[in-house]
Amino acid sequence: MLDIAAEALHRWSARAEPFAVATVVSTSGSAPRPVGAAMAVDALGRAVGSISGGCVEGAVYELCQQVLAGREPTLEHFGYSEDDAFAVGLTCGGTLAVFVQRVVPAEQPEITAALAATAAGESVALTRVVSGPSPLLGRAMLVRPDRTVTGTLDGADLDRWAAHEAGALLSAGVTGLVHHLCGDDTVTLLVESQTTAPRLIVFGAIDFAAALTRVGALLGYRVTVCDARPVFATAARFPAAHEVLVDWPHRYLATTPTDARTVVCVLTHDAKFDIPLLTRALRMPLAYVGAMGSRRTHEQRQRRLAEAGLAPEHLDRLHSPIGLDLGARTPEETALSIMAEVVAQRNGATGLPLGQLDGPLHRSLVPLR
């Protein structure tokens, strides 16, 4: 539910208004929404969010109303029906499991705290029991990056195990299911990780960078533009960037916080900036490092980086010439090409046309049974 917390849920919770929330807990095949996607319905029948892009929204809405009226928390499965074109199911051919529960803010402070933290842009993991003994269903625990905990699942071993697992998933920025054997019962927990926005650091205050900042911000990145030339690195030229800094690129990268989700795009194609910067960046545990330039520039750059001491495994991490082959010409098309490669890299995808590939369109987790 954290994917819609910054919208209505935090407001409903702050006003102590009960609501029902349906959350995708597992998918298979071409399910349209990922694990953690949610839809919520309040007592007035207002709905926010989406769990399937429209395929089963009506059925889930009815489930939410039933749970809000007093039905016990429930886990429902939806899939494609070839026998009845109008049956409730996913027309895309996938399947998904949806957990629906009633939330009463005054009685569930851990959920209220998770919604408030998410709305404030803080990193948290919300852990809920979505399968197991009925007394545990819907119980929740909030875990923060420092491993402090709000709420309890069973007050015993399950709490300690859940806090450890949720902390690990939060550190990785991952939402998913974990399973734990409690006596003769298997308890399944949904851990929803909400982390601060990943960073996109653009080096080189050029026209292509302006377009790249807009696309990066649209995709949810916190965007920084850095250039050593103050006449070009101005906030007025990059209104979509969260910050614009004047500094030598390699010096800035050495001092600014980064993590395994950070994307670095080098657009300067000037050796005096590029080589010191890439020498450092390619040795760091970053999600993506790309550099603009022609194939000739790339070959010269590779030689200079090797001379600077980079090993072949470091050089192999460089995406250059930067971006996918879209035939891009304009800054906007080039920005689309670059971020398309970033998304493909992040998701372990090929970047090929879907029509040339077999199998489901959406990668999925193991279904919940």
N, C-alpha and C positions, 0 to 999 in steps of 0.2 A: 504493500500500500504506500510505501514511501515515494513511489514515482509520482503520486498525485498529492503528496502532503503539502507542497508549497501552494496548492490551489485552495480548494474548499475545506479539506479535512482539518487543517490546523485551525481555521476559523470555527468550524463546527465544534471541534474539541475545546477551543477556548471558551465557547459559549455553553459548554456542557451539554451539547445536543447529541443524543444517541444516533448512531448510524450503523448500517450493515455494510461490510466490505467483502468483495469477492476478489480473490487473488489467484493468479495463475501459479500453480506450484510445480507442474511438470508439463512437458510438451514432447511430441514426436511427430515426424513427418513435416509437412509444410504448415505448421501452426503459425499464425500471423503475428502473435505477440510473444515476447520472451517471458521466462520465469520472473515473477515479481510484478508484472503488469497487473493493474487493479482497476476495479470499478466500485464506486460507493454510492449508496442510496440513503437519503435521510428520511425523517418521519413525514415530511411533506411530499415525498416522492421525487425529489430532485436528485438527478444522477450526475456524477462526474467520473471521468476516466473511461477506460475501455480495456476489455480483456481479449477481444478477438477481431477488432477492426470492423465489427458489424455482424459477423456470422451468427453468433449465439447471444448477442447482447440482450434480446428480449427475454429469453429463458433465464439468463443470469439475473436480470432485473427482477423477475418474479421470485426467484430464489431469495434475493436480498430482501424483498418485502416480507416473505414468509419468515425468514430468520429475524428480521426486525420486529415482527409480530409475536415472536416467542419460540419459533422452531429452534431446535438444538443446532450447534455448528455442524456443517455438512460438507463432505467432499464429493463432488460430482465430476463425471467424465463426459466429455463431448467429442464426437468424431463424425466423420463423413458417412452419410447414408445414401447408398445407390438405389435403395428400394423406393424411397419417397423423396422426391425433389424438394418437398416442402417440410421435411422433417427437421427437427432441431439438430444441427450439425455444422461442421466446417466444410464449406463448399470447396476449400482449397485442398482438401484431402488429408489434413493432419488430424491429430488428436491432442486434447489438452485436459488436464485435471485442474479443477477450480475449487478452492477452499473458501467457504462463505461463513462469516461469523458476525455476531452483533458486538458492537463496541459501545460501552457506556463510559464516557471519559472519567466520571467521578469514581468509578469502580476499577478502572484500569490505568493507573497513573504511569505505568511503564510505556503504554502506547501513546498517551498524551505527551509524555516527555520526548518520545521518538519523533512525533509529528512536529513538536516545537523545535527540536534540534535540527530536523531536516529543513524546515521553513527558514531557519536562521543560517543555513548553509554549512552546518557542522557535520562531521563524519560520525556516523553511528551504525550499529548493526542491530536490527530488530529480529529477535528469534521467537517463532511461534510454533506450537505443537499443532501439526496439521493431520497427523494420523497416529493412532494408538488408542490406549484406554480412554473411554469417553470422558471421565472426570478431568483429563488433562487437555482435551481439545480446546484450542483457542488460547491457552495460557501463554503468556508472553514474558520476555526478558529483554531488556535494553543493555547493550554492551558498547562502551565507548573506547576510543583508541588507547586510553591508559588502562584499559581492562576493568574499570569500575563498572558495577552492575546495578541496574534498577529492576526490581521485580523478581519473581521466582517461578519455577516450573513445578518442582516437587519438594524444594527445600532440602534436597539431599544430593546424591551422586549425580543425578541428571543435571542439576544446576551447575556443578563444577565442570562437568564434561561439556555442556552447552556453552558455557562462557569461554572455554578454551577454543572450541570449534568456531564460534562466532567471531572471536578475536582474530583467529587465523584468516578467516574469509574476509573480514573487514580490512586487514592489512593488505590483502591482495585485491581489494575492491570488487569482490565476487559475490553474486547472489546465487544461492543454490540450496539443495537439500542435503541434510546429513541424517544418518540413522544410528540409533543407539538401542542396544538390547537391555531392557529393564525387566529382570526376572524372565517370565515366559513371553513377554510382550516386546514387540519392536516399536519404538517411538520414532516418528519421522518429524524432523524440525525443518521449517523453512527459515533460512537466514537471509534477510534482506540487507544488503550493504549499501549505505548511502555515503559516498565519499565526496570530498571537495573536487571541484572541476579539474580535469587534467590540464596540463600546460601545453601551449603551442608557443614556442619561442622562434621568432622570425628574425634572422640576421640579414640586414640590408634594407635600408629605407627607400625602396624603389616602388614604381607603380605596381609591379607584380605583387609586392608585399601588401599594398593597400587592398587589393582584391583578395589576397590570401587571408588577411585578418577578418574580412567580412564572412568568408566561408567558414573559417575556423570558429568564429564566435557563434555562427548559426548551428554548428555541430556540437556546441557545448564546451568548447575549450576556453580556458582563460589565456588570452592572447597578449604576448609581449613583443614589441618591436625594439630591436637594439641596433644602433649604428654608431660608429665613432665620429660621424660627421654631423655636427649640430645643425647645420643649415638644412639638412634633409630629415633628421629625426625630430619631428615636431608633432605634437598631439593633433594639430589642425589637419595634418596630412593623413592621419590614421584614426578617424573618429570611432571605428569599430574596435580598436585595440583597448585593452584594459589599462595598459601602461606603455609609454614610449620613453626609452632611455638612451642617453648618450654615453657610450663607453666602448672600449675596445672589446670586440666580441669574445675572444678567448678569456679575457679577464672577467667579464660579466658571467660567463658560463661557469667559471671556477668558483664563484661566490654565491650564485643564486640557488635556491632550493630546487632540486629536480627529483624525479622518481622514475619507476619503471613504466609509467604511463606518459612521460614527457616526450613531446615531438619537437625536434629541432630541424628547421628548414634554413639552409644557407643560400641566400639569393645574391650575394655580393659578387660572385665569380671574379674575385680579385685575390691573387695569391697571398698578398701581405696580410689580408684578413683571414682568408679561407684556411690556409695551412695550419697556423697555430690553433685556430678554432677546431678544425676537424681532427687534428692530432689529439686534442683533449676529448672531444665529443665521442669519437669512435671507441674510446677506452671506457666510457661511462655506460652504466646499465640503463640506457634510454630505450624508449619504445621504437623510435624511428629517427634516423638521421639521413637527410636528403640534401643534395647540393645541385644548384642550377648550373647549366653550362652546356656547351656543345660536346660532342663525342671527343673532339680533339682536346678541348679543355679538360674533360674527364680523364683522358689518358695522361696528360701532363700532370694533372693533380694527383693521380694515383702514383706516379713516379716520385713526386715530391714527398708524398706522405710516406712512401716506403723508405725514402732516404731519411725521413725524420724519425724512423724507427718503428713504424707500425707494422705489425705482423699480418700475414695474409688473412687470418680470421677476423682481424679488425677491419681490414679493407673490404672484406666481403659484406660487412654490415652497411656499407655506404650505398644509398639509393641515388644513383647518378648515371645518366641525366635524370633529374628528378621527375616523378610523375608517371602516369600511365599513358599509353599511346592512344590519345583521343584526337590527334590532329589539331591540338590546341594552338591558337594564334594570339588571341587577345589575353590581357591579364586575367580576365574573369574565367576564360576557358582554361588557362594554365592553372589557376587556383583550383578549379574543379578537378583537373587532372592530378594535381598534387594530393589533395585531400582524399580523392578516390583511392590513391595508392596507400595513403595512411590508414583508411578504413579497412581496405583489403588486408594489409599487414596486421592490423589489430585483430581481425577476425580469422586470420589464417586462411583467407580465401584466395582464389586464383586471379581475380580481376578479369576473367574471360567472360564473354557474353553468356548469359544463363541458357540461351537456346542451344549452346554447344556443349552443355554439361548434362549429365544424367543425375538422377537421385532427387531428393527433396530440396526445395528452394531455401529452406531455413534449417540451420543447424539446431540440434535439439539435445536435451538432456535425457537420461533414462526415465521413462514414464513411471509415475507413481501408481502402484497397484493396490 
